[in-house]
Amino acid sequence: MRIAWLIAHRRRRETQILGTLTSVGQTVDQITLAVYKDVSPALIPAAKRNVFAHLVDLQQRGQITAHPDLQSDAVFTAKN
């Protein structure tokens, strides 16, 4: 049961992250603040790492682009 819950949670988080991406692009910081609205400020660095991990996966699967390169300070956009 725990594994199923974790997979479902990851998919929900991925959907949230994709929902924040606009045609003008978003940074890891912007995405994190949009997705983790009720998180303690002490947990924001961990949240940013989690968001970036999702973005790396999404970019590798061809669902998003990173400008100029895939790195934590890039601007991310969804592919149409």
Kinemage of the C-alpha trace (Angstrom):
@kinemage 1
@onewidth
@group {chain A} dominant
@subgroup {mainchain}
@vectorlist {calphas} color= white
{ca met a 1} P 0.000 0.000 0.000
{ca arg a 2} L 2.778 2.450 0.859
{ca ile a 3} L 4.382 2.066 -2.569
{ca ala a 4} L 1.076 2.707 -4.326
{ca trp a 5} L 0.581 5.833 -2.201
{ca leu a 6} L 4.082 7.092 -3.027
{ca ile a 7} L 3.579 6.543 -6.751
{ca ala a 8} L 0.224 8.349 -6.665
{ca his a 9} L 1.756 11.223 -4.679
{ca arg a 10} L 4.609 11.560 -7.177
{ca arg a 11} L 2.147 11.640 -10.084
{ca arg a 12} L 0.048 14.315 -8.349
{ca arg a 13} L 3.167 16.408 -7.718
{ca glu a 14} L 4.212 16.009 -11.350
{ca thr a 15} L 0.777 17.201 -12.465
{ca gln a 16} L 1.076 20.223 -10.164
{ca ile a 17} L 4.505 21.076 -11.545
{ca leu a 18} L 3.354 20.765 -15.146
{ca gly a 19} L 0.373 22.978 -14.288
{ca thr a 20} L 2.675 25.821 -13.252
{ca leu a 21} L 4.608 25.857 -16.516
{ca thr a 22} L 3.530 28.606 -18.880
{ca ser a 23} L 4.653 29.788 -22.282
{ca val a 24} L 6.891 32.398 -20.615
{ca gly a 25} L 8.582 29.744 -18.495
{ca gln a 26} L 9.167 29.332 -14.793
{ca thr a 27} L 12.205 28.910 -12.576
{ca val a 28} L 12.633 26.247 -9.909
{ca asp a 29} L 12.000 28.935 -7.282
{ca gln a 30} L 8.746 30.050 -8.934
{ca ile a 31} L 7.515 26.489 -9.384
{ca thr a 32} L 8.396 25.567 -5.803
{ca leu a 33} L 6.506 28.523 -4.352
{ca ala a 34} L 3.471 27.722 -6.507
{ca val a 35} L 3.397 24.020 -5.619
{ca tyr a 36} L 4.494 24.112 -1.969
{ca lys a 37} L 2.253 26.921 -0.692
{ca asp a 38} L 1.792 25.654 2.851
{ca val a 39} L 5.289 24.370 3.573
{ca ser a 40} L 7.442 25.685 6.394
{ca pro a 41} L 10.178 28.018 5.108
{ca ala a 42} L 12.720 25.640 6.639
{ca leu a 43} L 11.607 22.945 4.177
{ca ile a 44} L 11.776 25.079 1.023
{ca pro a 45} L 15.368 24.025 0.127
{ca ala a 46} L 14.287 20.356 0.166
{ca ala a 47} L 11.173 21.243 -1.828
{ca lys a 48} L 13.321 22.981 -4.455
{ca arg a 49} L 15.487 19.866 -4.793
{ca asn a 50} L 12.362 17.745 -5.222
{ca val a 51} L 10.958 20.078 -7.876
{ca phe a 52} L 14.261 20.050 -9.757
{ca ala a 53} L 14.345 16.241 -9.654
{ca his a 54} L 10.872 16.182 -11.209
{ca leu a 55} L 11.980 18.700 -13.844
{ca val a 56} L 15.015 16.598 -14.770
{ca asp a 57} L 12.741 13.582 -15.230
{ca leu a 58} L 10.180 15.563 -17.252
{ca gln a 59} L 12.896 16.997 -19.500
{ca gln a 60} L 14.404 13.567 -20.089
{ca arg a 61} L 10.959 12.277 -21.056
{ca gly a 62} L 10.561 15.138 -23.542
{ca gln a 63} L 7.661 16.873 -21.782
{ca ile a 64} L 9.440 20.122 -20.940
{ca thr a 65} L 12.385 22.181 -22.086
{ca ala a 66} L 15.055 23.906 -20.023
{ca his a 67} L 16.643 27.173 -21.165
{ca pro a 68} L 19.492 27.598 -21.700
{ca asp a 69} L 20.489 24.169 -20.329
{ca leu a 70} L 19.201 21.632 -17.822
{ca gln a 71} L 20.434 23.105 -14.566
{ca ser a 72} L 18.834 24.363 -11.382
{ca asp a 73} L 18.843 28.015 -12.494
{ca ala a 74} L 17.242 27.337 -15.886
{ca val a 75} L 13.846 28.532 -17.063
{ca phe a 76} L 11.463 25.656 -17.749
{ca thr a 77} L 8.584 25.543 -20.221
{ca ala a 78} L 6.107 22.845 -21.160
{ca lys a 79} L 6.291 21.445 -24.659
{ca asn a 80} L 3.126 21.788 -26.684
